[in-house]
């Protein structure tokens, strides 16, 4: 959503270089980086949630 709205970042990179310039390797690398980043944030959030609740 951020790449679509002009926020830049890796989503914008994936759309601009991967999709529009037809470079599939840039698209795949961007997807993998996004998945890793989301997984890390989710693990940290779960850890904090378990520590702060009974």
PDBQT receptor file of N, H, CA, C and O in Angstrom, charges set to zero:
ATOM      1  N   UNK A   1       0.820  -1.180   0.000  1.00  0.00    +0.000 N 
ATOM      2  CA  UNK A   1       0.000   0.000   0.000  1.00  0.00    +0.000 C 
ATOM      3  C   UNK A   1       0.870   1.252   0.000  1.00  0.00    +0.000 C 
ATOM      4  O   UNK A   1       0.525   2.249  -0.635  1.00  0.00    +0.000 OA
ATOM      5  N   UNK A   2       1.979   1.208   0.698  1.00  0.00    +0.000 N 
ATOM      6  H   UNK A   2       2.260   0.399   1.214  1.00  0.00    +0.000 HD
ATOM      7  CA  UNK A   2       2.845   2.384   0.766  1.00  0.00    +0.000 C 
ATOM      8  C   UNK A   2       3.475   2.678  -0.591  1.00  0.00    +0.000 C 
ATOM      9  O   UNK A   2       3.595   3.839  -0.980  1.00  0.00    +0.000 OA
ATOM     10  N   UNK A   3       3.873   1.649  -1.302  1.00  0.00    +0.000 N 
ATOM     11  H   UNK A   3       3.776   0.705  -0.986  1.00  0.00    +0.000 HD
ATOM     12  CA  UNK A   3       4.434   1.856  -2.629  1.00  0.00    +0.000 C 
ATOM     13  C   UNK A   3       3.417   2.429  -3.592  1.00  0.00    +0.000 C 
ATOM     14  O   UNK A   3       3.754   3.229  -4.465  1.00  0.00    +0.000 OA
ATOM     15  N   UNK A   4       2.176   2.018  -3.433  1.00  0.00    +0.000 N 
ATOM     16  H   UNK A   4       1.902   1.368  -2.724  1.00  0.00    +0.000 HD
ATOM     17  CA  UNK A   4       1.114   2.518  -4.299  1.00  0.00    +0.000 C 
ATOM     18  C   UNK A   4       0.816   3.975  -4.019  1.00  0.00    +0.000 C 
ATOM     19  O   UNK A   4       0.541   4.740  -4.943  1.00  0.00    +0.000 OA
ATOM     20  N   UNK A   5       0.865   4.367  -2.770  1.00  0.00    +0.000 N 
ATOM     21  H   UNK A   5       1.088   3.746  -2.019  1.00  0.00    +0.000 HD
ATOM     22  CA  UNK A   5       0.477   5.727  -2.399  1.00  0.00    +0.000 C 
ATOM     23  C   UNK A   5       1.634   6.716  -2.495  1.00  0.00    +0.000 C 
ATOM     24  O   UNK A   5       1.456   7.887  -2.162  1.00  0.00    +0.000 OA
ATOM     25  N   UNK A   6       2.786   6.293  -2.929  1.00  0.00    +0.000 N 
ATOM     26  H   UNK A   6       2.931   5.341  -3.200  1.00  0.00    +0.000 HD
ATOM     27  CA  UNK A   6       3.899   7.215  -3.088  1.00  0.00    +0.000 C 
ATOM     28  C   UNK A   6       4.861   7.217  -1.927  1.00  0.00    +0.000 C 
ATOM     29  O   UNK A   6       5.696   8.116  -1.827  1.00  0.00    +0.000 OA
ATOM     30  N   UNK A   7       4.772   6.239  -1.045  1.00  0.00    +0.000 N 
ATOM     31  H   UNK A   7       4.093   5.509  -1.126  1.00  0.00    +0.000 HD
ATOM     32  CA  UNK A   7       5.648   6.188   0.113  1.00  0.00    +0.000 C 
ATOM     33  C   UNK A   7       7.049   5.705  -0.209  1.00  0.00    +0.000 C 
ATOM     34  O   UNK A   7       7.954   5.828   0.617  1.00  0.00    +0.000 OA
ATOM     35  N   UNK A   8       7.234   5.167  -1.380  1.00  0.00    +0.000 N 
ATOM     36  H   UNK A   8       6.499   5.067  -2.051  1.00  0.00    +0.000 HD
ATOM     37  CA  UNK A   8       8.541   4.643  -1.753  1.00  0.00    +0.000 C 
ATOM     38  C   UNK A   8       8.783   3.306  -1.098  1.00  0.00    +0.000 C 
ATOM     39  O   UNK A   8       7.831   2.587  -0.795  1.00  0.00    +0.000 OA
ATOM     40  N   UNK A   9      10.015   2.961  -0.876  1.00  0.00    +0.000 N 
ATOM     41  H   UNK A   9      10.788   3.545  -1.123  1.00  0.00    +0.000 HD
ATOM     42  CA  UNK A   9      10.334   1.722  -0.196  1.00  0.00    +0.000 C 
ATOM     43  C   UNK A   9      10.427   0.538  -1.130  1.00  0.00    +0.000 C 
ATOM     44  O   UNK A   9      10.523   0.679  -2.349  1.00  0.00    +0.000 OA
ATOM     45  N   UNK A  10      10.396  -0.628  -0.526  1.00  0.00    +0.000 N 
ATOM     46  H   UNK A  10      10.318  -0.743   0.465  1.00  0.00    +0.000 HD
ATOM     47  CA  UNK A  10      10.622  -1.851  -1.291  1.00  0.00    +0.000 C 
ATOM     48  C   UNK A  10       9.437  -2.224  -2.180  1.00  0.00    +0.000 C 
ATOM     49  O   UNK A  10       9.612  -2.855  -3.222  1.00  0.00    +0.000 OA
ATOM     50  N   UNK A  11       8.239  -1.834  -1.768  1.00  0.00    +0.000 N 
ATOM     51  H   UNK A  11       8.097  -1.321  -0.922  1.00  0.00    +0.000 HD
ATOM     52  CA  UNK A  11       7.074  -2.072  -2.626  1.00  0.00    +0.000 C 
ATOM     53  C   UNK A  11       7.151  -1.268  -3.900  1.00  0.00    +0.000 C 
ATOM     54  O   UNK A  11       6.825  -1.767  -4.977  1.00  0.00    +0.000 OA
ATOM     55  N   UNK A  12       7.581  -0.029  -3.785  1.00  0.00    +0.000 N 
ATOM     56  H   UNK A  12       7.846   0.377  -2.910  1.00  0.00    +0.000 HD
ATOM     57  CA  UNK A  12       7.761   0.824  -4.961  1.00  0.00    +0.000 C 
ATOM     58  C   UNK A  12       8.860   0.270  -5.852  1.00  0.00    +0.000 C 
ATOM     59  O   UNK A  12       8.736   0.276  -7.077  1.00  0.00    +0.000 OA
ATOM     60  N   UNK A  13       9.931  -0.206  -5.241  1.00  0.00    +0.000 N 
ATOM     61  H   UNK A  13      10.032  -0.210  -4.246  1.00  0.00    +0.000 HD
ATOM     62  CA  UNK A  13      11.029  -0.810  -5.997  1.00  0.00    +0.000 C 
ATOM     63  C   UNK A  13      10.552  -2.033  -6.780  1.00  0.00    +0.000 C 
ATOM     64  O   UNK A  13      10.898  -2.204  -7.949  1.00  0.00    +0.000 OA
ATOM     65  N   UNK A  14       9.754  -2.881  -6.126  1.00  0.00    +0.000 N 
ATOM     66  H   UNK A  14       9.473  -2.742  -5.177  1.00  0.00    +0.000 HD
ATOM     67  CA  UNK A  14       9.267  -4.088  -6.782  1.00  0.00    +0.000 C 
ATOM     68  C   UNK A  14       8.380  -3.753  -7.973  1.00  0.00    +0.000 C 
ATOM     69  O   UNK A  14       8.471  -4.399  -9.018  1.00  0.00    +0.000 OA
ATOM     70  N   UNK A  15       7.532  -2.758  -7.824  1.00  0.00    +0.000 N 
ATOM     71  H   UNK A  15       7.458  -2.233  -6.976  1.00  0.00    +0.000 HD
ATOM     72  CA  UNK A  15       6.639  -2.387  -8.920  1.00  0.00    +0.000 C 
ATOM     73  C   UNK A  15       7.417  -1.697 -10.035  1.00  0.00    +0.000 C 
ATOM     74  O   UNK A  15       7.232  -2.014 -11.211  1.00  0.00    +0.000 OA
ATOM     75  N   UNK A  16       8.277  -0.765  -9.673  1.00  0.00    +0.000 N 
ATOM     76  H   UNK A  16       8.427  -0.508  -8.719  1.00  0.00    +0.000 HD
ATOM     77  CA  UNK A  16       8.974   0.031 -10.693  1.00  0.00    +0.000 C 
ATOM     78  C   UNK A  16       9.990  -0.796 -11.475  1.00  0.00    +0.000 C 
ATOM     79  O   UNK A  16       9.975  -0.782 -12.706  1.00  0.00    +0.000 OA
ATOM     80  N   UNK A  17      10.862  -1.509 -10.787  1.00  0.00    +0.000 N 
ATOM     81  H   UNK A  17      10.873  -1.520  -9.787  1.00  0.00    +0.000 HD
ATOM     82  CA  UNK A  17      11.934  -2.226 -11.478  1.00  0.00    +0.000 C 
ATOM     83  C   UNK A  17      11.538  -3.652 -11.849  1.00  0.00    +0.000 C 
ATOM     84  O   UNK A  17      11.935  -4.155 -12.900  1.00  0.00    +0.000 OA
ATOM     85  N   UNK A  18      10.770  -4.291 -11.002  1.00  0.00    +0.000 N 
ATOM     86  H   UNK A  18      10.448  -3.882 -10.148  1.00  0.00    +0.000 HD
ATOM     87  CA  UNK A  18      10.420  -5.674 -11.275  1.00  0.00    +0.000 C 
ATOM     88  C   UNK A  18       9.296  -5.828 -12.270  1.00  0.00    +0.000 C 
ATOM     89  O   UNK A  18       9.428  -6.558 -13.252  1.00  0.00    +0.000 OA
ATOM     90  N   UNK A  19       8.188  -5.146 -12.025  1.00  0.00    +0.000 N 
ATOM     91  H   UNK A  19       8.081  -4.553 -11.227  1.00  0.00    +0.000 HD
ATOM     92  CA  UNK A  19       7.003  -5.327 -12.865  1.00  0.00    +0.000 C 
ATOM     93  C   UNK A  19       7.057  -4.479 -14.130  1.00  0.00    +0.000 C 
ATOM     94  O   UNK A  19       6.859  -4.994 -15.230  1.00  0.00    +0.000 OA
ATOM     95  N   UNK A  20       7.321  -3.195 -13.984  1.00  0.00    +0.000 N 
ATOM     96  H   UNK A  20       7.482  -2.777 -13.090  1.00  0.00    +0.000 HD
ATOM     97  CA  UNK A  20       7.268  -2.306 -15.139  1.00  0.00    +0.000 C 
ATOM     98  C   UNK A  20       8.445  -2.490 -16.085  1.00  0.00    +0.000 C 
ATOM     99  O   UNK A  20       8.295  -2.302 -17.292  1.00  0.00    +0.000 OA
ATOM    100  N   UNK A  21       9.606  -2.852 -15.567  1.00  0.00    +0.000 N 
ATOM    101  H   UNK A  21       9.728  -3.005 -14.586  1.00  0.00    +0.000 HD
ATOM    102  CA  UNK A  21      10.773  -3.061 -16.423  1.00  0.00    +0.000 C 
ATOM    103  C   UNK A  21      10.969  -4.528 -16.761  1.00  0.00    +0.000 C 
ATOM    104  O   UNK A  21      11.945  -4.899 -17.414  1.00  0.00    +0.000 OA
ATOM    105  N   UNK A  22      10.043  -5.356 -16.317  1.00  0.00    +0.000 N 
ATOM    106  H   UNK A  22       9.250  -5.055 -15.787  1.00  0.00    +0.000 HD
ATOM    107  CA  UNK A  22      10.034  -6.785 -16.645  1.00  0.00    +0.000 C 
ATOM    108  C   UNK A  22      11.292  -7.502 -16.148  1.00  0.00    +0.000 C 
ATOM    109  O   UNK A  22      11.833  -8.362 -16.843  1.00  0.00    +0.000 OA
ATOM    110  N   UNK A  23      11.753  -7.153 -14.953  1.00  0.00    +0.000 N 
ATOM    111  H   UNK A  23      11.313  -6.455 -14.387  1.00  0.00    +0.000 HD
ATOM    112  CA  UNK A  23      12.889  -7.821 -14.333  1.00  0.00    +0.000 C 
ATOM    113  C   UNK A  23      12.347  -8.684 -13.194  1.00  0.00    +0.000 C 
ATOM    114  O   UNK A  23      12.179  -8.212 -12.070  1.00  0.00    +0.000 OA
ATOM    115  N   UNK A  24      12.082  -9.927 -13.493  1.00  0.00    +0.000 N 
ATOM    116  H   UNK A  24      12.218 -10.310 -14.407  1.00  0.00    +0.000 HD
ATOM    117  CA  UNK A  24      11.443 -10.803 -12.523  1.00  0.00    +0.000 C 
ATOM    118  C   UNK A  24      12.324 -11.084 -11.307  1.00  0.00    +0.000 C 
ATOM    119  O   UNK A  24      11.807 -11.307 -10.212  1.00  0.00    +0.000 OA
ATOM    120  N   UNK A  25      13.630 -11.076 -11.481  1.00  0.00    +0.000 N 
ATOM    121  H   UNK A  25      14.050 -10.896 -12.371  1.00  0.00    +0.000 HD
ATOM    122  CA  UNK A  25      14.496 -11.330 -10.332  1.00  0.00    +0.000 C 
ATOM    123  C   UNK A  25      14.369 -10.234  -9.281  1.00  0.00    +0.000 C 
ATOM    124  O   UNK A  25      14.424 -10.523  -8.086  1.00  0.00    +0.000 OA
ATOM    125  N   UNK A  26      14.199  -8.979  -9.701  1.00  0.00    +0.000 N 
ATOM    126  H   UNK A  26      14.154  -8.743 -10.672  1.00  0.00    +0.000 HD
ATOM    127  CA  UNK A  26      13.990  -7.890  -8.743  1.00  0.00    +0.000 C 
ATOM    128  C   UNK A  26      12.671  -8.075  -8.007  1.00  0.00    +0.000 C 
ATOM    129  O   UNK A  26      12.581  -7.796  -6.811  1.00  0.00    +0.000 OA
ATOM    130  N   UNK A  27      11.652  -8.542  -8.711  1.00  0.00    +0.000 N 
ATOM    131  H   UNK A  27      11.725  -8.769  -9.683  1.00  0.00    +0.000 HD
ATOM    132  CA  UNK A  27      10.360  -8.785  -8.073  1.00  0.00    +0.000 C 
ATOM    133  C   UNK A  27      10.466  -9.892  -7.045  1.00  0.00    +0.000 C 
ATOM    134  O   UNK A  27       9.959  -9.750  -5.932  1.00  0.00    +0.000 OA
ATOM    135  N   UNK A  28      11.107 -10.979  -7.390  1.00  0.00    +0.000 N 
ATOM    136  H   UNK A  28      11.519 -11.094  -8.294  1.00  0.00    +0.000 HD
ATOM    137  CA  UNK A  28      11.234 -12.112  -6.468  1.00  0.00    +0.000 C 
ATOM    138  C   UNK A  28      12.061 -11.758  -5.239  1.00  0.00    +0.000 C 
ATOM    139  O   UNK A  28      11.709 -12.147  -4.125  1.00  0.00    +0.000 OA
ATOM    140  N   UNK A  29      13.147 -11.032  -5.427  1.00  0.00    +0.000 N 
ATOM    141  H   UNK A  29      13.432 -10.717  -6.332  1.00  0.00    +0.000 HD
ATOM    142  CA  UNK A  29      13.978 -10.629  -4.288  1.00  0.00    +0.000 C 
ATOM    143  C   UNK A  29      13.200  -9.699  -3.368  1.00  0.00    +0.000 C 
ATOM    144  O   UNK A  29      13.294  -9.811  -2.145  1.00  0.00    +0.000 OA
ATOM    145  N   UNK A  30      12.435  -8.784  -3.947  1.00  0.00    +0.000 N 
ATOM    146  H   UNK A  30      12.359  -8.693  -4.940  1.00  0.00    +0.000 HD
ATOM    147  CA  UNK A  30      11.628  -7.866  -3.134  1.00  0.00    +0.000 C 
ATOM    148  C   UNK A  30      10.586  -8.617  -2.327  1.00  0.00    +0.000 C 
ATOM    149  O   UNK A  30      10.348  -8.294  -1.163  1.00  0.00    +0.000 OA
ATOM    150  N   UNK A  31       9.965  -9.611  -2.932  1.00  0.00    +0.000 N 
ATOM    151  H   UNK A  31      10.158  -9.873  -3.877  1.00  0.00    +0.000 HD
ATOM    152  CA  UNK A  31       8.961 -10.403  -2.224  1.00  0.00    +0.000 C 
ATOM    153  C   UNK A  31       9.594 -11.158  -1.064  1.00  0.00    +0.000 C 
ATOM    154  O   UNK A  31       9.022 -11.206   0.025  1.00  0.00    +0.000 OA
ATOM    155  N   UNK A  32      10.756 -11.744  -1.278  1.00  0.00    +0.000 N 
ATOM    156  H   UNK A  32      11.221 -11.706  -2.162  1.00  0.00    +0.000 HD
ATOM    157  CA  UNK A  32      11.436 -12.489  -0.216  1.00  0.00    +0.000 C 
ATOM    158  C   UNK A  32      11.826 -11.558   0.929  1.00  0.00    +0.000 C 
ATOM    159  O   UNK A  32      11.654 -11.907   2.097  1.00  0.00    +0.000 OA
ATOM    160  N   UNK A  33      12.350 -10.379   0.602  1.00  0.00    +0.000 N 
ATOM    161  H   UNK A  33      12.490 -10.096  -0.347  1.00  0.00    +0.000 HD
ATOM    162  CA  UNK A  33      12.730  -9.416   1.644  1.00  0.00    +0.000 C 
ATOM    163  C   UNK A  33      11.511  -8.974   2.435  1.00  0.00    +0.000 C 
ATOM    164  O   UNK A  33      11.576  -8.862   3.659  1.00  0.00    +0.000 OA
ATOM    165  N   UNK A  34      10.392  -8.720   1.748  1.00  0.00    +0.000 N 
ATOM    166  H   UNK A  34      10.340  -8.811   0.753  1.00  0.00    +0.000 HD
ATOM    167  CA  UNK A  34       9.168  -8.329   2.438  1.00  0.00    +0.000 C 
ATOM    168  C   UNK A  34       8.665  -9.433   3.354  1.00  0.00    +0.000 C 
ATOM    169  O   UNK A  34       8.240  -9.156   4.475  1.00  0.00    +0.000 OA
ATOM    170  N   UNK A  35       8.706 -10.676   2.899  1.00  0.00    +0.000 N 
ATOM    171  H   UNK A  35       9.051 -10.901   1.988  1.00  0.00    +0.000 HD
ATOM    172  CA  UNK A  35       8.264 -11.798   3.724  1.00  0.00    +0.000 C 
ATOM    173  C   UNK A  35       9.130 -11.958   4.967  1.00  0.00    +0.000 C 
ATOM    174  O   UNK A  35       8.615 -12.210   6.057  1.00  0.00    +0.000 OA
ATOM    175  N   UNK A  36      10.435 -11.813   4.808  1.00  0.00    +0.000 N 
ATOM    176  H   UNK A  36      10.853 -11.608   3.923  1.00  0.00    +0.000 HD
ATOM    177  CA  UNK A  36      11.342 -11.924   5.950  1.00  0.00    +0.000 C 
ATOM    178  C   UNK A  36      11.077 -10.801   6.942  1.00  0.00    +0.000 C 
ATOM    179  O   UNK A  36      11.023 -11.036   8.149  1.00  0.00    +0.000 OA
ATOM    180  N   UNK A  37      10.912  -9.578   6.437  1.00  0.00    +0.000 N 
ATOM    181  H   UNK A  37      10.956  -9.387   5.456  1.00  0.00    +0.000 HD
ATOM    182  CA  UNK A  37      10.659  -8.431   7.313  1.00  0.00    +0.000 C 
ATOM    183  C   UNK A  37       9.349  -8.597   8.085  1.00  0.00    +0.000 C 
ATOM    184  O   UNK A  37       9.306  -8.350   9.290  1.00  0.00    +0.000 OA
ATOM    185  N   UNK A  38       8.292  -9.009   7.404  1.00  0.00    +0.000 N 
ATOM    186  H   UNK A  38       8.327  -9.209   6.424  1.00  0.00    +0.000 HD
ATOM    187  CA  UNK A  38       7.001  -9.202   8.065  1.00  0.00    +0.000 C 
ATOM    188  C   UNK A  38       7.088 -10.320   9.101  1.00  0.00    +0.000 C 
ATOM    189  O   UNK A  38       6.500 -10.210  10.177  1.00  0.00    +0.000 OA
ATOM    190  N   UNK A  39       7.807 -11.387   8.792  1.00  0.00    +0.000 N 
ATOM    191  H   UNK A  39       8.284 -11.476   7.918  1.00  0.00    +0.000 HD
ATOM    192  CA  UNK A  39       7.952 -12.494   9.740  1.00  0.00    +0.000 C 
ATOM    193  C   UNK A  39       8.687 -12.047  10.998  1.00  0.00    +0.000 C 
ATOM    194  O   UNK A  39       8.299 -12.418  12.105  1.00  0.00    +0.000 OA
ATOM    195  N   UNK A  40       9.729 -11.265  10.841  1.00  0.00    +0.000 N 
ATOM    196  H   UNK A  40      10.045 -10.963   9.941  1.00  0.00    +0.000 HD
ATOM    197  CA  UNK A  40      10.484 -10.774  11.998  1.00  0.00    +0.000 C 
ATOM    198  C   UNK A  40       9.612  -9.878  12.872  1.00  0.00    +0.000 C 
ATOM    199  O   UNK A  40       9.612 -10.006  14.096  1.00  0.00    +0.000 OA
ATOM    200  N   UNK A  41       8.874  -8.976  12.242  1.00  0.00    +0.000 N 
ATOM    201  H   UNK A  41       8.874  -8.872  11.248  1.00  0.00    +0.000 HD
ATOM    202  CA  UNK A  41       7.992  -8.087  13.007  1.00  0.00    +0.000 C 
ATOM    203  C   UNK A  41       6.921  -8.889  13.722  1.00  0.00    +0.000 C 
ATOM    204  O   UNK A  41       6.572  -8.574  14.860  1.00  0.00    +0.000 OA
ATOM    205  N   UNK A  42       6.393  -9.921  13.078  1.00  0.00    +0.000 N 
ATOM    206  H   UNK A  42       6.676 -10.177  12.154  1.00  0.00    +0.000 HD
ATOM    207  CA  UNK A  42       5.362 -10.744  13.697  1.00  0.00    +0.000 C 
ATOM    208  C   UNK A  42       5.909 -11.515  14.897  1.00  0.00    +0.000 C 
ATOM    209  O   UNK A  42       5.235 -11.614  15.922  1.00  0.00    +0.000 OA
ATOM    210  N   UNK A  43       7.115 -12.060  14.787  1.00  0.00    +0.000 N 
ATOM    211  H   UNK A  43       7.663 -11.979  13.955  1.00  0.00    +0.000 HD
ATOM    212  CA  UNK A  43       7.715 -12.800  15.896  1.00  0.00    +0.000 C 
ATOM    213  C   UNK A  43       7.970 -11.862  17.072  1.00  0.00    +0.000 C 
ATOM    214  O   UNK A  43       7.713 -12.225  18.219  1.00  0.00    +0.000 OA
ATOM    215  N   UNK A  44       8.469 -10.667  16.797  1.00  0.00    +0.000 N 
ATOM    216  H   UNK A  44       8.677 -10.372  15.865  1.00  0.00    +0.000 HD
ATOM    217  CA  UNK A  44       8.705  -9.698  17.866  1.00  0.00    +0.000 C 
ATOM    218  C   UNK A  44       7.389  -9.298  18.526  1.00  0.00    +0.000 C 
ATOM    219  O   UNK A  44       7.315  -9.202  19.751  1.00  0.00    +0.000 OA
ATOM    220  N   UNK A  45       6.365  -9.068  17.737  1.00  0.00    +0.000 N 
ATOM    221  H   UNK A  45       6.425  -9.146  16.742  1.00  0.00    +0.000 HD
ATOM    222  CA  UNK A  45       5.062  -8.714  18.290  1.00  0.00    +0.000 C 
ATOM    223  C   UNK A  45       4.462  -9.813  19.136  1.00  0.00    +0.000 C 
ATOM    224  O   UNK A  45       3.873  -9.535  20.180  1.00  0.00    +0.000 OA
ATOM    225  N   UNK A  46       4.601 -11.057  18.706  1.00  0.00    +0.000 N 
ATOM    226  H   UNK A  46       5.080 -11.283  17.858  1.00  0.00    +0.000 HD
ATOM    227  CA  UNK A  46       4.105 -12.188  19.482  1.00  0.00    +0.000 C 
ATOM    228  C   UNK A  46       4.863 -12.319  20.793  1.00  0.00    +0.000 C 
ATOM    229  O   UNK A  46       4.264 -12.595  21.833  1.00  0.00    +0.000 OA
ATOM    230  N   UNK A  47       6.163 -12.123  20.753  1.00  0.00    +0.000 N 
ATOM    231  H   UNK A  47       6.649 -11.898  19.909  1.00  0.00    +0.000 HD
ATOM    232  CA  UNK A  47       6.982 -12.198  21.960  1.00  0.00    +0.000 C 
ATOM    233  C   UNK A  47       6.567 -11.124  22.965  1.00  0.00    +0.000 C 
ATOM    234  O   UNK A  47       6.396 -11.408  24.151  1.00  0.00    +0.000 OA
ATOM    235  N   UNK A  48       6.408  -9.899  22.486  1.00  0.00    +0.000 N 
ATOM    236  H   UNK A  48       6.546  -9.668  21.523  1.00  0.00    +0.000 HD
ATOM    237  CA  UNK A  48       5.996  -8.804  23.373  1.00  0.00    +0.000 C 
ATOM    238  C   UNK A  48       4.599  -9.065  23.933  1.00  0.00    +0.000 C 
ATOM    239  O   UNK A  48       4.340  -8.799  25.107  1.00  0.00    +0.000 OA
ATOM    240  N   UNK A  49       3.712  -9.578  23.110  1.00  0.00    +0.000 N 
ATOM    241  H   UNK A  49       3.922  -9.794  22.157  1.00  0.00    +0.000 HD
ATOM    242  CA  UNK A  49       2.349  -9.858  23.559  1.00  0.00    +0.000 C 
ATOM    243  C   UNK A  49       2.329 -10.929  24.642  1.00  0.00    +0.000 C 
ATOM    244  O   UNK A  49       1.581 -10.812  25.613  1.00  0.00    +0.000 OA
ATOM    245  N   UNK A  50       3.135 -11.960  24.490  1.00  0.00    +0.000 N 
ATOM    246  H   UNK A  50       3.742 -12.055  23.701  1.00  0.00    +0.000 HD
ATOM    247  CA  UNK A  50       3.175 -13.022  25.503  1.00  0.00    +0.000 C 
ATOM    248  C   UNK A  50       3.797 -12.534  26.801  1.00  0.00    +0.000 C 
ATOM    249  O   UNK A  50       3.402 -12.984  27.877  1.00  0.00    +0.000 OA
ATOM    250  N   UNK A  51       4.757 -11.626  26.725  1.00  0.00    +0.000 N 
ATOM    251  H   UNK A  51       5.078 -11.260  25.852  1.00  0.00    +0.000 HD
ATOM    252  CA  UNK A  51       5.410 -11.107  27.922  1.00  0.00    +0.000 C 
ATOM    253  C   UNK A  51       4.501 -10.138  28.686  1.00  0.00    +0.000 C 
ATOM    254  O   UNK A  51       4.599 -10.045  29.909  1.00  0.00    +0.000 OA
ATOM    255  N   UNK A  52       3.628  -9.423  27.991  1.00  0.00    +0.000 N 
ATOM    256  H   UNK A  52       3.549  -9.499  26.997  1.00  0.00    +0.000 HD
ATOM    257  CA  UNK A  52       2.824  -8.401  28.655  1.00  0.00    +0.000 C 
ATOM    258  C   UNK A  52       1.462  -8.887  29.092  1.00  0.00    +0.000 C 
ATOM    259  O   UNK A  52       0.784  -8.183  29.840  1.00  0.00    +0.000 OA
ATOM    260  N   UNK A  53       1.028 -10.065  28.656  1.00  0.00    +0.000 N 
ATOM    261  H   UNK A  53       1.579 -10.637  28.048  1.00  0.00    +0.000 HD
ATOM    262  CA  UNK A  53      -0.276 -10.589  29.081  1.00  0.00    +0.000 C 
ATOM    263  C   UNK A  53      -0.044 -11.734  30.067  1.00  0.00    +0.000 C 
ATOM    264  O   UNK A  53       1.046 -12.300  30.156  1.00  0.00    +0.000 OA
ATOM    265  N   UNK A  54      -1.075 -12.041  30.780  1.00  0.00    +0.000 N 
ATOM    266  H   UNK A  54      -1.960 -11.582  30.708  1.00  0.00    +0.000 HD
ATOM    267  CA  UNK A  54      -0.956 -13.101  31.790  1.00  0.00    +0.000 C 
ATOM    268  C   UNK A  54      -1.013 -14.434  31.128  1.00  0.00    +0.000 C 
ATOM    269  O   UNK A  54      -0.930 -15.462  31.800  1.00  0.00    +0.000 OA
TER     270      UNK A  54
